């Protein structure tokens, strides 16, 4: 587990890279906002990451969800049950998080990945099966009730980034210096041979064209740090990273 940080005045954003998926902690004073929560069986890893920055899970004042895939939602389900915090998300994603329906990669969509990458896919599956990738448990989340920065530690600002799922959301954090991009824009993935900013393979995107439009919007942002849902911490222009991902996606 690797933890990287971005400081902005009285608040700090931490990207926690577990090796298979990332989550983000926003700290303001002694209070925390958790963004995503890893796979179901990574809930204790989330707690460990909180303790490593000198805080407790009881310090979480609320959580945010980028999207309701099991590798981002699963840990939140267990942590919400333990600690009782609210989980907020894009209004469109509430029903997905509740599991009224499911927009997730399956055997059919994974078959679209090039044959030469299948060894990577099989290795990835072997890593995530023990983490609860097959879980279908959901949670009752709350929709954002306002535009602009939210009243949560670190003042995260939702940025609509629909496409990876219908209600996928990114967040500007650290006073706008960093973008929590979820899976709309990543910097690596176990099934990808590309290193650096990229769009997730189409097998994982519910609507690849909409996701591309979301990443095109990222090219207008002034943030200088990317905190992705998968891959390492990325320091550099988010606009340039998004442009690079769009270019490689078209290749």
C-alpha positions as CSV (number, residue, x, y, z in Angstrom):
1,X,0.0,0.0,0.0
2,X,1.4,3.4,-1.1
3,X,0.1,6.7,0.2
4,X,0.8,9.9,-1.6
5,X,-0.3,13.4,-0.5
6,X,-1.3,16.8,-1.9
7,X,-1.3,19.7,0.6
8,X,-3.5,22.7,0.1
9,X,-3.7,25.2,3.0
10,X,-5.5,23.6,5.9
11,X,-6.4,20.4,4.1
12,X,-4.6,17.5,2.7
13,X,-5.6,14.9,0.0
14,X,-4.1,11.4,0.2
15,X,-4.2,8.9,-2.6
16,X,-4.0,5.3,-1.3
17,X,-2.8,2.8,-3.9
18,X,-3.6,-0.7,-2.7
19,X,-2.0,-2.3,-5.8
20,X,-5.3,-3.3,-7.4
21,X,-7.5,-0.2,-6.8
22,X,-7.2,3.2,-5.2
23,X,-9.1,5.3,-2.7
24,X,-8.7,8.9,-1.4
25,X,-8.7,10.4,2.0
26,X,-9.3,14.1,2.5
27,X,-8.2,15.5,5.9
28,X,-9.2,18.9,7.3
29,X,-8.1,19.3,10.9
30,X,-9.1,16.0,12.6
31,X,-12.0,15.3,10.2
32,X,-11.9,13.1,7.2
33,X,-13.8,12.5,3.9
34,X,-13.3,9.1,2.3
35,X,-13.7,8.8,-1.4
36,X,-14.3,5.2,-2.5
37,X,-13.5,2.2,-0.4
38,X,-11.9,-0.6,-2.5
39,X,-13.1,-4.2,-2.7
40,X,-15.3,-5.6,0.0
41,X,-12.4,-7.5,1.7
42,X,-10.3,-4.3,1.6
43,X,-12.3,-2.6,4.3
44,X,-9.6,-3.3,6.9
45,X,-7.0,-2.0,4.5
46,X,-8.9,1.3,4.3
47,X,-8.9,1.4,8.1
48,X,-5.1,0.7,8.1
49,X,-4.6,3.6,5.6
50,X,-6.5,6.0,7.9
51,X,-4.4,4.9,10.9
52,X,-1.2,5.4,8.8
53,X,-2.1,9.1,8.4
54,X,-2.7,9.4,12.2
55,X,-6.5,9.4,12.2
56,X,-9.3,6.9,13.1
57,X,-12.2,5.7,11.0
58,X,-14.5,7.4,13.6
59,X,-13.1,10.6,12.1
60,X,-14.9,10.1,8.8
61,X,-17.6,12.7,8.5
62,X,-18.9,11.4,5.2
63,X,-17.9,9.4,2.2
64,X,-18.1,10.0,-1.6
65,X,-18.4,7.5,-4.3
66,X,-17.0,7.9,-7.8
67,X,-19.1,5.0,-9.1
68,X,-20.7,1.8,-7.9
69,X,-18.4,-0.8,-9.3
70,X,-17.6,-3.4,-6.7
71,X,-13.9,-2.3,-6.4
72,X,-15.0,1.2,-5.3
73,X,-18.2,0.4,-3.5
74,X,-17.5,-2.9,-1.8
75,X,-15.3,-1.6,1.1
76,X,-17.7,1.3,1.6
77,X,-20.6,-1.1,2.2
78,X,-18.8,-2.7,5.1
79,X,-17.3,0.5,6.5
80,X,-20.7,2.3,6.5
81,X,-22.2,-0.7,8.4
82,X,-19.4,-0.4,11.0
83,X,-19.2,3.4,11.4
84,X,-22.5,4.8,10.2
85,X,-21.4,7.6,8.0
86,X,-23.4,8.8,5.0
87,X,-22.2,8.1,1.4
88,X,-22.9,10.7,-1.2
89,X,-22.8,10.3,-5.0
90,X,-24.2,11.7,-8.3
91,X,-28.0,11.4,-8.3
92,X,-27.9,9.0,-11.3
93,X,-25.6,6.6,-9.4
94,X,-27.9,6.2,-6.3
95,X,-29.9,3.4,-7.9
96,X,-26.8,1.7,-9.2
97,X,-25.2,1.8,-5.7
98,X,-28.5,0.3,-4.3
99,X,-28.1,-2.5,-6.8
100,X,-31.4,-1.8,-8.6
101,X,-29.3,-2.7,-11.7
102,X,-25.7,-3.4,-12.3
103,X,-23.3,-1.9,-14.9
104,X,-20.2,-3.9,-14.4
105,X,-17.7,-5.9,-16.5
106,X,-18.6,-9.6,-17.0
107,X,-17.4,-12.5,-18.9
108,X,-19.0,-11.2,-22.1
109,X,-17.4,-7.8,-22.0
110,X,-14.0,-9.1,-20.9
111,X,-14.0,-11.2,-24.0
112,X,-13.5,-8.0,-26.0
113,X,-10.0,-7.5,-24.5
114,X,-7.4,-8.4,-27.1
115,X,-6.2,-12.0,-26.9
116,X,-2.6,-11.0,-26.3
117,X,-3.8,-9.4,-23.0
118,X,-5.6,-12.4,-21.8
119,X,-2.7,-13.5,-19.5
120,X,-3.0,-10.1,-17.8
121,X,-6.7,-10.6,-17.5
122,X,-6.3,-14.0,-15.9
123,X,-3.7,-12.7,-13.5
124,X,-6.0,-9.8,-12.6
125,X,-8.9,-12.2,-11.9
126,X,-6.7,-14.3,-9.6
127,X,-5.8,-11.2,-7.6
128,X,-9.4,-9.8,-7.2
129,X,-11.4,-13.0,-6.6
130,X,-10.1,-13.2,-3.0
131,X,-11.1,-9.6,-2.5
132,X,-14.8,-10.1,-3.1
133,X,-15.1,-9.1,-6.8
134,X,-18.3,-11.3,-7.1
135,X,-20.1,-9.4,-4.3
136,X,-23.5,-7.8,-5.3
137,X,-24.2,-6.1,-2.0
138,X,-25.2,-2.4,-2.3
139,X,-25.9,0.5,0.0
140,X,-28.4,3.3,0.3
141,X,-26.5,6.3,-0.7
142,X,-27.5,10.0,-0.9
143,X,-27.5,12.3,-3.9
144,X,-25.6,15.5,-3.9
145,X,-27.9,18.2,-2.7
146,X,-26.0,21.2,-4.1
147,X,-23.7,22.4,-6.8
148,X,-20.1,23.6,-6.1
149,X,-18.0,22.4,-3.2
150,X,-19.7,20.0,-0.8
151,X,-19.9,20.7,3.0
152,X,-17.5,17.9,3.8
153,X,-13.9,17.9,5.1
154,X,-11.6,19.1,2.2
155,X,-14.5,20.8,0.4
156,X,-14.6,18.3,-2.6
157,X,-16.3,19.6,-5.7
158,X,-18.2,17.1,-7.9
159,X,-17.4,17.1,-11.6
160,X,-19.9,15.1,-13.7
161,X,-17.9,12.4,-15.6
162,X,-20.6,10.1,-16.8
163,X,-19.8,7.1,-19.1
164,X,-17.7,4.6,-17.2
165,X,-21.1,4.2,-15.4
166,X,-24.1,6.4,-16.0
167,X,-23.6,8.4,-12.8
168,X,-19.8,8.3,-12.6
169,X,-18.4,11.4,-10.8
170,X,-15.0,12.9,-10.5
171,X,-14.0,15.4,-7.7
172,X,-11.8,18.4,-7.6
173,X,-10.0,18.5,-4.2
174,X,-7.0,20.3,-2.6
175,X,-8.5,23.7,-3.5
176,X,-8.8,22.6,-7.1
177,X,-5.2,21.5,-7.4
178,X,-6.0,17.8,-7.8
179,X,-8.7,15.8,-9.6
180,X,-10.0,12.5,-8.2
181,X,-10.8,11.0,-11.5
182,X,-12.2,7.6,-10.5
183,X,-12.1,5.3,-13.5
184,X,-12.9,7.9,-16.1
185,X,-9.2,8.6,-16.4
186,X,-6.6,6.3,-14.9
187,X,-2.8,6.0,-14.9
188,X,-2.5,2.2,-15.2
189,X,-4.4,-1.1,-14.8
190,X,-3.6,-4.7,-14.3
191,X,-5.1,-5.6,-17.7
192,X,-3.4,-2.8,-19.6
193,X,0.1,-2.8,-21.2
194,X,0.0,1.0,-21.3
195,X,1.9,3.0,-18.7
196,X,0.6,6.5,-17.9
197,X,-2.7,8.4,-18.4
198,X,-5.3,6.4,-20.2
199,X,-8.9,5.6,-20.5
200,X,-10.0,2.2,-19.1
201,X,-10.5,-0.5,-21.7
202,X,-13.9,-0.4,-23.3
203,X,-14.8,-3.7,-21.6
204,X,-15.0,-1.8,-18.3
205,X,-17.0,1.2,-19.7
206,X,-20.7,1.2,-19.8
207,X,-20.7,4.0,-22.4
208,X,-17.3,4.5,-23.9
209,X,-18.4,7.5,-26.0
210,X,-19.8,9.3,-23.0
211,X,-16.6,8.5,-21.0
212,X,-14.6,10.0,-23.8
213,X,-16.7,13.2,-23.6
214,X,-16.0,13.3,-19.8
215,X,-12.3,13.1,-20.4
216,X,-12.5,15.8,-23.1
217,X,-14.0,18.0,-20.3
218,X,-10.9,17.2,-18.1
219,X,-8.8,18.9,-20.8
220,X,-10.3,22.2,-19.6
221,X,-9.3,21.9,-16.0
222,X,-6.3,23.6,-14.4
223,X,-5.6,20.9,-11.8
224,X,-1.9,19.8,-11.7
225,X,-2.3,16.4,-10.0
226,X,-4.3,13.3,-10.9
227,X,-5.6,11.0,-8.2
228,X,-6.9,8.1,-10.3
229,X,-9.0,5.1,-9.4
230,X,-6.3,2.8,-10.8
231,X,-2.6,3.3,-11.3
232,X,0.0,5.5,-9.6
233,X,-0.2,9.0,-8.3
234,X,0.3,11.4,-11.2
235,X,1.9,14.8,-10.8
236,X,1.4,16.9,-13.9
237,X,-1.2,18.8,-15.8
238,X,-4.5,17.0,-15.7
239,X,-5.5,18.7,-19.0
240,X,-2.4,17.3,-20.7
241,X,-2.9,13.9,-19.1
242,X,-6.5,13.8,-20.4
243,X,-5.3,14.8,-23.9
244,X,-2.7,12.1,-23.9
245,X,-5.3,9.5,-22.8
246,X,-7.7,10.6,-25.6
247,X,-4.8,10.3,-28.1
248,X,-3.8,6.8,-27.1
249,X,-7.5,5.8,-27.0
250,X,-7.9,6.8,-30.6
251,X,-4.7,5.0,-31.7
